[in-house]
Amino acid sequence: MYGIGIDLGGTKTAAALIDEENRIVSKLSVPTEPEKGNDHVADNIAGLAEKLCVDAGLTYRDVKQMGIAAPGAINGETGTIMRAHNLMMEDFHIVDRIRLGTKIKVIKIDNDANVAALGEAVAGAARGTACSVMITLGTGVGGGFVIDGKVFSGFNHIGGEFGHMVLHHNGRPCNCGRKGCWEAYSSATALIARTKEAMERDPSSELHNVYKELGKVSGKSAFIAARRGDKTAAEVVDEYVSYLACGIVNVINMLQPEVLCLGGGISNEGAGLMIPLQKKIDEEIFVRGIGRSTEIRIAQLGNDAGLIGAANL
Amino acid sequence: MYGIGIDLGGTKTAAALIDEENRIVSKLSVPTEPEKGNDHVADNIAGLAEKLCVDAGLTYRDVKQMGIAAPGAINGETGTIMRAHNLMMEDFHIVDRIRLGTKIKVIKIDNDANVAALGEAVAGAARGTACSVMITLGTGVGGGFVIDGKVFSGFNHIGGEFGHMVLHHNGRPCNCGRKGCWEAYSSATALIARTKEAMERDPSSELHNVYKELGKVSGKSAFIAARRGDKTAAEVVDEYVSYLACGIVNVINMLQPEVLCLGGGISNEGAGLMIPLQKKIDEEIFVRGIGRSTEIRIAQLGNDAGLIGAANL
């Protein structure tokens, strides 16, 4: 038996056929084109599922289930996208709509950050754990919480918004309307903003050379300049690590996951991020020196986490 | 069948016989006297269990299980108090030790805040919910998380430390060593400290009259003076409510419990606390206007939550 995983984004809809060992057998994608309407988006998904099956010489009977990772507020129970700004959708019963175009019986949907956490839990960095949390450091800070191989997102299925935990009461404004959210400090967007501020503050910083080399300011800039010994860049990295550790320790103190995976662009920094981060976490953790501790690991599956997770919903 | 719940505190060890409807049939208590050693504390518990049974005319066969709510870091799997300062215990296999003095077969133990959350979930304000969180506003800020009638405290059973979630990075120092923990803002201890500061700042505040009436500064002082129209006291209450709402919204954004119960002394303020608190929560919550929302309720069982929860571990 196979599963089909769909990663529904504002720009692209990706689909993968996944085998029982959670390996990706084949992948396809099409532009999402949300401006063409909800039905268009749903038909795309049904079409991708059909093409994956036909290309692999499978019938619908060979497919156990299809799962969809979607952005925004999702109700997995009713199969509804309740609100997703970059899909221009509100209260759309997408699962019911997709059913019209496919014979696959079981169709599930959940928030993309939750689904990525599930992917890492079944086939990635948190494989074999009783409970895990995944934090994605990208444009925003996404989160997902998995217990015994199932996404936990609360009684109404809209939890897992770890990025919207306030770490600094009345701090930096966040897109969600609150002030001081984790996302406002630990997203790549936040890191880039801090890096630009530091460049303005210090015209002699190595950050300016890094800017010329990369042709832009990115989430890597401060890490590169700090490695070259630049003090201003090191301050940016220090502050970034401090807030990242703060949020991670908060999660550990509350939930004590067996593994906490870090994903998204910033997690590619490797040792330059992980060594100071682990040091800060060890200093701050509530219960020290007794029992086993949460392991911090870098996510393994990249963009495939959503596809594999979706097939396992 | 009956259960026995034990609430093991630094000063007092309370025990209750609980029936199948989670009603307390009888209660007993003795001084804990931790200075007399671990075995003394364990023997007390076995003795209380025996007396409860004898007084009720029951044999050990009528008792399904005994549960213990204990302070500090507890490993429920091994039945160990790993660290509990006010019991002067470290790495004490208390369950094994109690077994020597009783014929009750099933003996369980967990952290007191987790157990109180379980009590409210099975028989109190969160009865009948799929998942709930209880936050206790007392000397510290305690927390417990219950899913499907079971305490969730992570893979190593030391989670649920909601009070040690930082809300204000580099903020007020907390007993745990971090800065800016929820406990440093929303405990009764914190509220009393802020009230005293306000009294020093404003010698004409109504808080001084309230002090004379109560004979002390307590967690009620600011609420009483604010109700009488005192501006300084109202500022203390506003700040308190603001941090309390901040922590609660953080928990909701992450876990979306069906009910979040507030317990401890401060929760007795009733409408004076709950009305401004709910308003602030509604303003800050991440997902608004779609789906069902977490209900904030005042805990119902008081000190009995630990006894009833323990019998249900």
Boltz contact constraints between the chains, C-beta under 6 A:
constraints:
  - contact:
      token1: [A, 73]
      token2: [B, 287]
      max_distance: 6.0
  - contact:
      token1: [A, 73]
      token2: [B, 290]
      max_distance: 6.0
  - contact:
      token1: [A, 82]
      token2: [B, 290]
      max_distance: 6.0
  - contact:
      token1: [A, 83]
      token2: [B, 290]
      max_distance: 6.0
  - contact:
      token1: [A, 130]
      token2: [B, 155]
      max_distance: 6.0
  - contact:
      token1: [A, 131]
      token2: [B, 155]
      max_distance: 6.0
  - contact:
      token1: [A, 154]
      token2: [B, 255]
      max_distance: 6.0
  - contact:
      token1: [A, 154]
      token2: [B, 256]
      max_distance: 6.0
  - contact:
      token1: [A, 155]
      token2: [B, 130]
      max_distance: 6.0
  - contact:
      token1: [A, 155]
      token2: [B, 131]
      max_distance: 6.0
  - contact:
      token1: [A, 155]
      token2: [B, 258]
      max_distance: 6.0
  - contact:
      token1: [A, 156]
      token2: [B, 256]
      max_distance: 6.0
  - contact:
      token1: [A, 156]
      token2: [B, 291]
      max_distance: 6.0
  - contact:
      token1: [A, 156]
      token2: [B, 292]
      max_distance: 6.0
  - contact:
      token1: [A, 158]
      token2: [B, 256]
      max_distance: 6.0
  - contact:
      token1: [A, 158]
      token2: [B, 287]
      max_distance: 6.0
  - contact:
      token1: [A, 158]
      token2: [B, 291]
      max_distance: 6.0
  - contact:
      token1: [A, 159]
      token2: [B, 254]
      max_distance: 6.0
  - contact:
      token1: [A, 159]
      token2: [B, 255]
      max_distance: 6.0
  - contact:
      token1: [A, 159]
      token2: [B, 256]
      max_distance: 6.0
  - contact:
      token1: [A, 161]
      token2: [B, 253]
      max_distance: 6.0
  - contact:
      token1: [A, 161]
      token2: [B, 286]
      max_distance: 6.0
  - contact:
      token1: [A, 162]
      token2: [B, 254]
      max_distance: 6.0
  - contact:
      token1: [A, 164]
      token2: [B, 253]
      max_distance: 6.0
  - contact:
      token1: [A, 164]
      token2: [B, 286]
      max_distance: 6.0
  - contact:
      token1: [A, 165]
      token2: [B, 250]
      max_distance: 6.0
  - contact:
      token1: [A, 166]
      token2: [B, 167]
      max_distance: 6.0
  - contact:
      token1: [A, 166]
      token2: [B, 246]
      max_distance: 6.0
  - contact:
      token1: [A, 166]
      token2: [B, 250]
      max_distance: 6.0
  - contact:
      token1: [A, 167]
      token2: [B, 166]
      max_distance: 6.0
  - contact:
      token1: [A, 167]
      token2: [B, 169]
      max_distance: 6.0
  - contact:
      token1: [A, 168]
      token2: [B, 169]
      max_distance: 6.0
  - contact:
      token1: [A, 169]
      token2: [B, 167]
      max_distance: 6.0
  - contact:
      token1: [A, 169]
      token2: [B, 168]
      max_distance: 6.0
  - contact:
      token1: [A, 169]
      token2: [B, 246]
      max_distance: 6.0
  - contact:
      token1: [A, 176]
      token2: [B, 286]
      max_distance: 6.0
  - contact:
      token1: [A, 178]
      token2: [B, 284]
      max_distance: 6.0
  - contact:
      token1: [A, 246]
      token2: [B, 166]
      max_distance: 6.0
  - contact:
      token1: [A, 246]
      token2: [B, 169]
      max_distance: 6.0
  - contact:
      token1: [A, 250]
      token2: [B, 165]
      max_distance: 6.0
  - contact:
      token1: [A, 250]
      token2: [B, 166]
      max_distance: 6.0
  - contact:
      token1: [A, 253]
      token2: [B, 161]
      max_distance: 6.0
  - contact:
      token1: [A, 253]
      token2: [B, 164]
      max_distance: 6.0
  - contact:
      token1: [A, 254]
      token2: [B, 159]
      max_distance: 6.0
  - contact:
      token1: [A, 254]
      token2: [B, 162]
      max_distance: 6.0
  - contact:
      token1: [A, 255]
      token2: [B, 154]
      max_distance: 6.0
  - contact:
      token1: [A, 255]
      token2: [B, 159]
      max_distance: 6.0
  - contact:
      token1: [A, 256]
      token2: [B, 154]
      max_distance: 6.0
  - contact:
      token1: [A, 256]
      token2: [B, 156]
      max_distance: 6.0
  - contact:
      token1: [A, 256]
      token2: [B, 158]
      max_distance: 6.0
  - contact:
      token1: [A, 256]
      token2: [B, 159]
      max_distance: 6.0
  - contact:
      token1: [A, 258]
      token2: [B, 155]
      max_distance: 6.0
  - contact:
      token1: [A, 284]
      token2: [B, 178]
      max_distance: 6.0
  - contact:
      token1: [A, 286]
      token2: [B, 161]
      max_distance: 6.0
  - contact:
      token1: [A, 286]
      token2: [B, 164]
      max_distance: 6.0
  - contact:
      token1: [A, 286]
      token2: [B, 176]
      max_distance: 6.0
  - contact:
      token1: [A, 287]
      token2: [B, 73]
      max_distance: 6.0
  - contact:
      token1: [A, 287]
      token2: [B, 158]
      max_distance: 6.0
  - contact:
      token1: [A, 290]
      token2: [B, 73]
      max_distance: 6.0
  - contact:
      token1: [A, 290]
      token2: [B, 82]
      max_distance: 6.0
  - contact:
      token1: [A, 290]
      token2: [B, 83]
      max_distance: 6.0
  - contact:
      token1: [A, 291]
      token2: [B, 156]
      max_distance: 6.0
  - contact:
      token1: [A, 291]
      token2: [B, 158]
      max_distance: 6.0
  - contact:
      token1: [A, 292]
      token2: [B, 156]
      max_distance: 6.0
